Amino acid sequence: MRRLFENIVLLSAIKFCDMFIPLLIIPYVISQIGLNSYGVFAVCLTIFNFVLTFNDFGLNTLLAKKIAQNKDKTWAEENVSICTNIKLLLSLLSSLLFFVFAIINGGEYVYVTLFFIMGAVFESLSPISYFQGIQQLRYASVSQFSCRLISA
């Protein structure tokens, strides 16, 4: 029961950070780049969120479920590696399309896009589904928080 409560608290903390970090960063970004350039940032942020959704492709949820059902550590490591490779491939493909979009729309998008592409790659390398599957959410929360801070 204690482990369940701890996992619920840690997952809630991850979601809270996902919502709270932008509340801290967006006013700072607006003050640094100005209102006119914020539109460019907002467009890139929106596309970045689509890229993250595409990159995940449901793999995190499926992998966490399969790892929880199958307790074999070798099987888990192999499948985490396969899913990470798939997510990296999807990340590179979607990042390439994102970068082409930036080049087509002008130079002001290119620099912002490069930072978001770096965030997409870091998110693809996040092992959160493995830690969710073995129910060690303490490590998952640290990993997820680190990825959010790096990509922010």
DRENDO-1510 file (C-alpha; in Angstrom, 1 decimal, always signed):
<recs>
REC; n; res; u; v; w
REC; 1; MET; +0.0; +0.0; +0.0 .
REC; 2; ARG; +2.9; +2.3; +0.8 .
REC; 3; ARG; +4.4; +1.7; -2.6 .
REC; 4; LEU; +1.1; +2.5; -4.4 .
REC; 5; PHE; +0.8; +5.7; -2.5 .
REC; 6; GLU; +4.4; +6.7; -3.3 .
REC; 7; ASN; +3.9; +5.9; -7.0 .
REC; 8; ILE; +0.7; +8.0; -7.1 .
REC; 9; VAL; +2.5; +10.9; -5.5 .
REC; 10; LEU; +5.5; +10.7; -7.8 .
REC; 11; LEU; +3.3; +10.5; -11.0 .
REC; 12; SER; +1.3; +13.5; -9.7 .
REC; 13; ALA; +4.6; +15.3; -9.2 .
REC; 14; ILE; +5.7; +14.5; -12.7 .
REC; 15; LYS; +2.4; +15.9; -14.1 .
REC; 16; PHE; +2.6; +18.9; -11.9 .
REC; 17; CYS; +6.2; +19.7; -13.2 .
REC; 18; ASP; +5.0; +19.2; -16.8 .
REC; 19; MET; +2.4; +22.0; -16.1 .
REC; 20; PHE; +4.4; +24.2; -13.8 .
REC; 21; ILE; +7.7; +24.5; -15.6 .
REC; 22; PRO; +6.1; +26.3; -18.6 .
REC; 23; LEU; +4.4; +28.7; -16.2 .
REC; 24; LEU; +7.8; +29.7; -15.0 .
REC; 25; ILE; +9.6; +29.7; -18.3 .
REC; 26; ILE; +7.0; +31.4; -20.6 .
REC; 27; PRO; +7.1; +34.8; -18.8 .
REC; 28; TYR; +10.9; +34.7; -18.8 .
REC; 29; VAL; +11.0; +33.9; -22.5 .
REC; 30; ILE; +8.5; +36.7; -23.3 .
REC; 31; SER; +10.6; +39.2; -21.4 .
REC; 32; GLN; +13.8; +38.1; -23.2 .
REC; 33; ILE; +12.6; +37.8; -26.8 .
REC; 34; GLY; +9.7; +40.3; -26.8 .
REC; 35; LEU; +6.1; +39.9; -27.8 .
REC; 36; ASN; +6.8; +39.9; -31.5 .
REC; 37; SER; +9.2; +37.0; -31.4 .
REC; 38; TYR; +7.0; +35.1; -28.9 .
REC; 39; GLY; +4.7; +34.2; -31.8 .
REC; 40; VAL; +7.6; +32.3; -33.5 .
REC; 41; PHE; +8.3; +30.6; -30.2 .
REC; 42; ALA; +4.6; +29.6; -29.7 .
REC; 43; VAL; +4.4; +28.1; -33.2 .
REC; 44; CYS; +7.5; +26.1; -32.6 .
REC; 45; LEU; +6.3; +25.0; -29.2 .
REC; 46; THR; +3.1; +23.8; -30.6 .
REC; 47; ILE; +4.8; +21.8; -33.4 .
REC; 48; PHE; +7.2; +20.5; -30.8 .
REC; 49; ASN; +4.3; +19.1; -28.8 .
REC; 50; PHE; +3.0; +17.3; -31.9 .
REC; 51; VAL; +6.5; +15.9; -32.5 .
REC; 52; LEU; +6.6; +14.5; -29.0 .
REC; 53; THR; +3.2; +12.9; -29.4 .
REC; 54; PHE; +4.3; +11.4; -32.7 .
REC; 55; ASN; +7.6; +10.2; -31.3 .
REC; 56; ASP; +6.0; +8.4; -28.4 .
REC; 57; PHE; +3.5; +6.6; -30.7 .
REC; 58; GLY; +2.1; +4.8; -27.7 .
REC; 59; LEU; +5.3; +3.0; -27.1 .
REC; 60; ASN; +5.8; +4.2; -23.5 .
REC; 61; THR; +2.3; +2.9; -22.4 .
REC; 62; LEU; +2.7; -0.4; -24.2 .
REC; 63; LEU; +6.2; -1.0; -23.0 .
REC; 64; ALA; +5.4; -0.2; -19.3 .
REC; 65; LYS; +2.5; -2.7; -19.5 .
REC; 66; LYS; +4.5; -5.4; -21.1 .
REC; 67; ILE; +7.4; -5.0; -18.6 .
REC; 68; ALA; +5.0; -5.1; -15.7 .
REC; 69; GLN; +3.5; -8.4; -17.0 .
REC; 70; ASN; +6.9; -10.0; -17.9 .
REC; 71; LYS; +9.4; -10.0; -15.0 .
REC; 72; ASP; +12.3; -11.2; -17.1 .
REC; 73; LYS; +15.0; -8.5; -16.9 .
REC; 74; THR; +16.8; -9.6; -20.2 .
REC; 75; TRP; +13.5; -9.4; -22.1 .
REC; 76; ALA; +12.8; -5.9; -20.6 .
REC; 77; GLU; +16.3; -4.6; -21.5 .
REC; 78; GLU; +16.0; -5.8; -25.1 .
REC; 79; ASN; +12.6; -4.3; -25.6 .
REC; 80; VAL; +13.6; -1.0; -23.9 .
REC; 81; SER; +16.5; -0.9; -26.4 .
REC; 82; ILE; +14.2; -1.6; -29.3 .
REC; 83; CYS; +11.7; +1.0; -28.3 .
REC; 84; THR; +14.4; +3.6; -27.7 .
REC; 85; ASN; +15.8; +3.0; -31.2 .
REC; 86; ILE; +12.3; +3.3; -32.7 .
REC; 87; LYS; +11.7; +6.5; -30.8 .
REC; 88; LEU; +15.0; +7.9; -31.9 .
REC; 89; LEU; +14.3; +7.0; -35.5 .
REC; 90; LEU; +10.9; +8.7; -35.2 .
REC; 91; SER; +12.5; +11.6; -33.5 .
REC; 92; LEU; +15.0; +12.1; -36.2 .
REC; 93; LEU; +12.4; +11.8; -38.9 .
REC; 94; SER; +10.0; +14.3; -37.3 .
REC; 95; SER; +12.9; +16.6; -36.4 .
REC; 96; LEU; +14.0; +16.6; -40.0 .
REC; 97; LEU; +10.4; +17.6; -41.1 .
REC; 98; PHE; +10.3; +20.2; -38.3 .
REC; 99; PHE; +13.7; +21.7; -39.5 .
REC; 100; VAL; +12.4; +21.8; -43.1 .
REC; 101; PHE; +9.4; +23.7; -41.9 .
REC; 102; ALA; +11.7; +26.1; -40.1 .
REC; 103; ILE; +13.8; +26.7; -43.2 .
REC; 104; ILE; +10.8; +27.2; -45.4 .
REC; 105; ASN; +9.3; +29.8; -43.0 .
REC; 106; GLY; +12.4; +31.9; -42.6 .
REC; 107; GLY; +15.6; +32.2; -40.5 .
REC; 108; GLU; +13.9; +33.3; -37.3 .
REC; 109; TYR; +12.4; +29.8; -36.9 .
REC; 110; VAL; +15.7; +27.9; -37.4 .
REC; 111; TYR; +17.4; +28.7; -34.1 .
REC; 112; VAL; +14.3; +28.1; -32.0 .
REC; 113; THR; +13.7; +24.8; -33.9 .
REC; 114; LEU; +17.2; +23.5; -33.1 .
REC; 115; PHE; +16.6; +23.8; -29.4 .
REC; 116; PHE; +13.2; +22.1; -29.7 .
REC; 117; ILE; +14.8; +19.3; -31.8 .
REC; 118; MET; +17.4; +18.8; -29.0 .
REC; 119; GLY; +14.5; +18.5; -26.5 .
REC; 120; ALA; +12.8; +15.9; -28.7 .
REC; 121; VAL; +15.9; +13.8; -28.8 .
REC; 122; PHE; +16.4; +14.0; -25.1 .
REC; 123; GLU; +12.7; +13.0; -24.6 .
REC; 124; SER; +13.2; +10.0; -26.9 .
REC; 125; LEU; +16.1; +8.8; -24.7 .
REC; 126; SER; +14.1; +9.0; -21.5 .
REC; 127; PRO; +13.6; +5.6; -19.9 .
REC; 128; ILE; +10.4; +6.4; -18.1 .
REC; 129; SER; +8.4; +3.5; -19.4 .
REC; 130; TYR; +11.0; +1.0; -18.0 .
REC; 131; PHE; +10.8; +2.5; -14.6 .
REC; 132; GLN; +7.0; +2.6; -14.8 .
REC; 133; GLY; +7.0; -1.1; -15.7 .
REC; 134; ILE; +9.2; -2.1; -12.8 .
REC; 135; GLN; +7.3; +0.2; -10.6 .
REC; 136; GLN; +10.3; +2.3; -9.5 .
REC; 137; LEU; +8.8; +5.7; -10.1 .
REC; 138; ARG; +11.3; +7.4; -7.9 .
REC; 139; TYR; +13.9; +7.0; -10.8 .
REC; 140; ALA; +11.3; +7.8; -13.4 .
REC; 141; SER; +10.4; +11.0; -11.8 .
REC; 142; VAL; +14.0; +12.1; -11.6 .
REC; 143; SER; +14.5; +11.1; -15.2 .
REC; 144; GLN; +11.4; +12.9; -16.4 .
REC; 145; PHE; +12.1; +16.0; -14.4 .
REC; 146; SER; +15.7; +16.1; -15.8 .
REC; 147; CYS; +14.4; +15.8; -19.4 .
REC; 148; ARG; +11.9; +18.5; -18.8 .
REC; 149; LEU; +14.5; +20.9; -17.4 .
REC; 150; ILE; +16.9; +20.1; -20.3 .
REC; 151; SER; +14.2; +20.6; -23.0 .
REC; 152; ALA; +12.9; +23.7; -21.3 .
</recs>
